Amino acid sequence: MDGLIFCSANTSDQAQIRLGTVAQRLAHRGPLTQPMTWDSATCGFLSADQNGIAQAQREGWHLFIVGRPNWTEFKGDIRTRLERWAERALDLFLSKGPDGFLLVGGDFAVVLYHPQQKILWAARDPLGKKTLAYRQIGPDLVLASEAQALAALSPRSSLNQLGLALWLVNHYPDPVSQFDNVHYVPPGSALKWANQRLAFHTYFRFQDWKMGSKPLSPERVSEAIFNAVGNRIPPEENRICCHLSGGMDSSSVTATAALSGLDVRAYQFWFPHLASCDETHLSDQVVAQYGLSNFKIDTSQWGLFAEPKDPAFLENPFFGWDQVDTQVFKDMPQHSLWLLTGQFGDNLWGGWLYPAFWADRILKGKLRFGAALMQDFRKRKVKPARSLYRLFLACHLPQSLKLGLRKGLAKTPYCPTYLSKETYRKYHLDSFLLPAGNAMRGSYWNALYRQLFVDVGGIRRAIHWYERLAAPYGVRVEHPFFDLDLVRLVWESDPSSFLDEPMPKGILRKAMVNKLPAALLHQHEKPDLRDFYHAGLLENRSFFEAMGQLPKLSELGLLDSNAYLDALEQYYGQPNTTRSHFMFAAGAELFVRRHLEADNKKNVR
């Protein structure tokens, strides 16, 4: 979200949370302004940035919306477009109730308040690109873009064991946060606060969409990407910055921006010390083809675990790239404050919907079995045995039988060896981590949709953190591929448009023919960016070994005794087989330590 957005509301006659107190507690985030106070006794807002904020009032309702509209749907300057967007949101709410939020468009978090009726509604956009967290403190409901901001209020929230346990296995399902009594409004949902009671309304579900049967043409993909990029940038902005890694996703966004007539500055990540990560030989060709100004960031100059100087880093749920990304934000203001990325491209074009596509083929009797199916698995680097089990058996086998098989095989799927088995059982992590069978509540399809939402949770958290990191520099980060219209286009297309392509992201490659260098279009292998983390873990081995002598995660009961140190020794003994799991434990341990040090606490509930 654009800086820190904070709302405090009370539906009784006594407000305990005062905005002045909030501003004092959150001073390290920068100066907070008060753009509006609808009723000083019951509701008010604070913000660190006025950009991207709009208001509307009618029939006793006051609306406050944060985010980005689809810019091409409105006319006028940026402020006028934002105000018209707010008016549209209020019109839709008054005419359709909370279901109207589906038609608002863009990426948003919205709050509506009626001072006379003392009713508040808060909603989040369908994909959850804008984050909205809430916490109830006595008679008050407090909302913010940052869960950490809510945790900092008195009484301070303790760390939440379920949230941390899910972090350890790389899952971030809403409404779970890393703090007790702090929750996220789920994507596509609206919260109602009246008489000091909460109620929720779901206005969007993937289940409401039907998978299509029409082939998706490369021309249609190209047009959709062009529209997605256009919707992310106000028409009067003729200069733009782009991440350009050299992969298909960022290169497609950059090329589309250049073909749209925008003056593009490309930011390339150069890994002179890690050939397995470096794609500058491809991104250089994109820069040359379109004559772009560019800025190469030498990642070898920035330590993976450098001691953070910005207080915001203390809240980072993902370690590793902060120092590198900051170099982009520092350089951008001389060219543009708008940045486009290729985030979500892997999910959209390269695998997020494949389970749904396979299931659709199964139900329609169109799945190719035998050698063709195995070839498909190999092409996508999927393990056949596990995939066939998850697609065909997991949703039919009784839970007791699956638990017996795990015990007999001495295997716990998706449970890292360092994670406490007691924690795994206590919080029923298998219900979060396994699709279909263990996660199933109802039909196979409901389980599949639920798993898709779980999978994208990490993307949402990463996107939010990236925007949070960019906010102090006035930078606005946009992700054209994480777009509701694009997701729907893919969802409602014939799976053959994706599954029958000879190369990963084949439909995207066809759409970008003559728009990207041939070498990039035929590049099959992806760089393994985990090597960047791996290099940092090796370089800082003594730091992590010292941290492993008394890990806070073990003190909290999330890890078995000495499990962290054992995992550390195993990692440095054979890093190629354990690094992906250990990275999450290392990141969670750093987060907990930073939180406890900043909070000056010794114990966590």
Protein Blocks (a to p, Z undefined) as FASTA:
>chain_A
ZZjadddddfbfbdfbdfklmmmmmmmnopcddfbafblklgccddfbfghpacddeehi
acddedjddfklpgcdfklmmmmmmmmmmmmmmmnommlmmmngpjdddddddfklopac
ddddfkomaccddddehjbccddfblklmmmpccdddddfklmmmmmnopacdfbdfbeh
iacddehiacddeehiacdddfbdfklpccdfbdcdfklmmmmmmmmmmmmpcfklmbdc
dddehpaklmmmmmmmmmnopacdddddddfklmklpcklmmmmmmmmnopacddddfkl
pcfklccfblklmmpcbghjlmmmmmmmmmmmmmoccdcdfehklmmmnommmmmmmmmm
mmnopacghjllmmmmmmnopafklmmmmmmmmmmpcfklmmmmmmmnopaehiafklcf
klmmmnommlmmpghjlmpgcjfklmmmmmmmmmmmmmmmmmmmmmmmmmmnopacddfk
lcfklmmmmmmpcfklmmmpcbghklmmmmmgokacfklmmmmbdcdfklmmmmmmmmmm
mmmmmmmmmcfklmnopacehklmmmmmmmmmmmmlmmmmmmmmmmmmmmmmmmmmmnop
abdZZ
